[in-house]
Amino acid sequence: AAVRWRLASSFPKSLDTIYGAAETFANSVKAMSGGKFEISTHPGGELMPAFGVVDGVQNGTVEMAHTAPYYFFGKDECFGLGCAIPFGLNSRQMTAWMYEGNGMKLMREFYAKYNMISFPGGNTGAQMGGWYRKEIKSVADLKGLKMRIPGLAGKVYASLGVDVKVLPGGEIFPALERGVIDAAEFVGPFQDRRLGLHKAAKFYHTTGWHEPATVSELLINKAAWMKLPKDLQAIVENASAACNVISEAWCQKHNSEA
């Protein structure tokens, strides 16, 4: 019998290098299964809010999600470890830790508490320091600044007097343009321009110490995973690895060109 799943993303459709990784994954699954296994992909806000995807997978509303897990740092700080932490591992090191170190094993032990199993699903490489409506010339200039920055990095900025906001990608531009926030970091030149951030803030500071590499993950409901036959599980495993590599290559290529 054919298997049909839904994937809820935290990313807007305009981000073809990041949201597109989930589409690449779904296309690979369909091709490798000869059409037996189809996964529909849905951008943030379509099936549920961009930051509602962990709850959606945990309670089985959808079978899987594609997200940057540090968005859920507020639930538990461990969500940041498989994604990005300040002065952490670069993209090569994150891949090595996930696949050949204990990374995936440790993250899955953690995700089991949320009824989920995880696979790496892309990597942006090093990120930029963000867009600012006024130039930052010293640490003192950060005090009182309203800035979009998630994860452990947000906690570090908060200790410097920053008023930290966590917004999904699709909400950053309007907030920055209207002055609801004074600054925002997202990814790098290519993705940031896709969101139009350069039209809302004049100053771009680089390179970001806060995210030396950022892993997005494919999170799968445990019960849905257990129901899959072994051949389809193997397809998911291989399609996610391909999606991880392709997405990382896209991000690195486009950001270097941008």
C-alpha positions in Angstrom: 0.0 0.0 0.0 1.2 3.6 -0.7 2.4 5.6 2.2 1.5 9.3 2.4 3.1 11.7 4.9 3.0 15.4 5.5 6.1 17.5 6.3 5.7 20.9 8.1 8.6 23.3 7.6 9.6 26.2 9.8 10.9 28.1 6.7 9.1 30.2 4.0 8.9 28.9 0.5 11.1 31.8 -0.8 14.2 30.2 0.8 14.9 27.7 -1.9 18.3 26.7 -0.4 16.7 25.9 3.0 13.0 25.2 2.5 14.1 23.5 -0.8 16.1 20.9 1.1 12.8 19.4 2.4 11.5 19.3 -1.2 14.8 17.6 -2.3 14.3 15.1 0.5 10.6 14.4 -0.5 11.5 14.1 -4.2 14.3 11.6 -3.4 12.0 9.5 -1.2 9.4 9.3 -4.0 11.9 8.4 -6.7 13.7 5.8 -4.6 10.5 4.1 -3.5 9.1 4.0 -7.1 6.3 6.3 -6.0 5.2 4.1 -3.1 6.1 6.7 -0.5 5.1 10.3 -1.0 5.8 13.2 1.4 4.0 16.6 0.8 6.0 19.6 2.0 4.4 22.6 3.6 6.0 26.0 4.3 5.9 27.6 7.8 2.4 28.8 8.5 0.6 26.6 6.0 -0.3 23.7 8.3 0.8 25.2 11.6 2.9 28.1 12.8 6.6 28.0 11.9 7.4 27.5 15.6 4.6 24.9 16.1 6.3 22.1 14.2 7.8 20.3 17.2 4.5 20.1 18.9 2.9 19.0 15.6 5.4 16.1 15.2 5.3 15.2 18.9 1.5 14.8 19.0 1.3 13.2 15.5 -0.6 16.1 13.8 2.0 15.7 11.0 4.5 12.8 10.5 7.5 15.0 10.2 9.0 18.5 10.2 12.0 20.3 8.8 13.3 23.0 11.1 16.3 24.7 12.8 16.0 23.0 16.2 17.5 25.9 18.2 14.2 27.7 17.6 13.0 25.5 20.5 15.8 26.5 22.9 13.1 27.9 25.2 11.6 24.4 25.7 15.1 22.9 26.5 18.6 24.2 25.8 19.6 20.9 24.4 17.7 21.8 21.2 20.6 24.1 20.4 23.3 21.4 20.5 22.3 19.6 17.2 21.8 22.9 15.4 24.3 25.7 16.3 26.0 27.1 19.3 28.4 30.1 19.6 32.0 29.3 18.8 30.9 25.7 18.1 31.8 23.3 15.3 32.0 24.3 11.6 30.0 22.4 8.9 32.5 19.7 8.3 32.9 19.1 12.0 29.1 19.0 12.6 28.7 16.4 9.8 31.6 14.3 11.2 30.1 14.6 14.7 26.6 13.7 13.6 27.5 10.7 11.3 30.8 9.4 12.7 30.8 10.7 16.2 28.0 10.4 18.8 26.0 13.4 17.6 23.0 11.7 16.0 22.9 9.1 18.8 23.0 11.7 21.5 20.4 13.9 19.8 18.1 11.0 19.3 18.3 10.1 23.0 17.3 13.7 23.7 14.5 13.7 21.0 13.0 10.5 22.4 11.6 12.6 25.2 9.6 14.4 22.6 8.5 11.3 20.8 10.7 12.0 17.8 13.6 10.6 15.8 16.0 13.0 14.0 18.1 13.1 10.8 20.4 16.0 9.7 18.6 17.9 6.8 21.0 20.6 5.7 23.7 22.9 6.9 24.2 26.6 6.1 27.9 26.8 7.0 29.1 29.9 8.8 26.5 32.6 9.2 26.8 36.4 9.1 26.6 38.8 12.1 23.3 40.3 11.0 21.6 43.5 9.7 21.5 46.6 11.8 19.5 49.8 11.4 22.5 51.7 12.9 26.2 50.9 12.8 27.6 48.9 15.7 31.0 50.4 16.7 31.3 48.9 20.2 29.7 46.4 22.6 28.1 49.4 24.3 26.0 50.1 21.1 24.2 46.7 21.7 22.6 47.9 24.9 18.8 48.2 24.5 18.9 47.0 20.9 15.9 44.9 19.9 17.4 42.0 17.9 16.1 38.9 16.3 18.5 36.1 17.2 17.6 32.6 18.4 19.2 29.9 20.5 22.2 30.1 22.9 23.5 33.1 20.9 20.3 35.0 22.0 21.2 34.3 25.6 24.7 35.7 25.1 23.4 38.8 23.4 20.8 39.2 26.2 23.7 39.3 28.7 25.1 42.3 26.8 21.9 44.2 27.2 20.1 43.2 24.0 16.3 42.8 24.0 16.2 39.4 22.2 13.3 38.5 19.9 12.8 35.1 18.2 10.9 35.4 14.9 10.5 32.8 12.1 12.2 33.7 8.8 9.0 34.9 7.1 8.3 37.5 9.9 11.8 39.2 10.0 11.6 41.7 7.1 8.3 43.4 8.2 9.5 43.6 11.8 12.8 45.2 10.7 11.2 47.5 8.2 8.6 48.8 10.7 11.2 49.2 13.4 9.6 46.6 15.7 13.2 45.3 15.9 16.4 47.3 15.3 18.5 44.3 14.1 18.2 40.8 12.9 20.5 37.9 11.9 19.2 35.2 9.6 21.7 33.2 7.5 24.0 34.7 4.9 24.0 37.1 1.9 21.9 34.9 -0.5 19.2 33.9 2.0 19.1 37.3 3.6 18.6 39.0 0.3 15.8 36.6 -0.5 14.0 37.9 2.6 14.7 41.5 1.6 16.6 42.3 4.8 19.0 44.6 2.9 16.0 46.9 2.1 15.2 47.3 5.8 18.6 47.8 7.4 21.7 49.6 6.1 24.5 47.9 8.0 25.6 44.3 7.6 28.2 43.0 10.1 30.2 39.9 9.4 31.2 37.2 10.2 29.0 35.8 12.9 30.7 34.1 15.9 27.3 32.9 17.0 26.8 30.2 14.4 29.9 28.7 12.8 27.6 26.2 11.1 23.9 25.6 11.4 22.2 22.2 11.0 18.5 22.0 10.1 17.0 18.7 11.0 14.3 16.4 9.8 12.2 15.4 12.8 10.0 12.4 12.5 7.2 11.2 14.8 8.4 8.0 16.5 5.2 6.0 16.0 5.1 7.0 12.3 8.7 5.9 11.9 8.1 2.5 13.6 5.2 1.8 11.2 7.4 2.2 8.2 8.7 -1.1 6.7 12.5 -1.5 6.8 13.0 -0.7 3.0 11.2 2.7 3.4 13.2 3.4 6.6 16.4 2.8 4.6 15.1 5.2 1.9 14.4 7.9 4.5 17.9 7.5 5.9 19.6 7.8 2.5 17.4 10.6 1.2 18.0 12.6 4.4 21.8 12.2 4.0 21.6 13.3 0.3 19.4 16.3 1.3 21.9 17.2 4.0 24.8 17.3 1.5 22.9 19.0 -1.3 21.5 21.7 0.9 24.9 22.4 2.4 26.4 22.7 -1.0 23.7 25.1 -2.2 24.1 27.3 0.8 27.9 27.5 0.5 27.8 28.1 -3.3 25.1 30.8 -3.3 26.5 32.7 -0.3 30.0 32.8 -1.8 28.5 34.1 -5.1 26.2 36.6 -3.3 
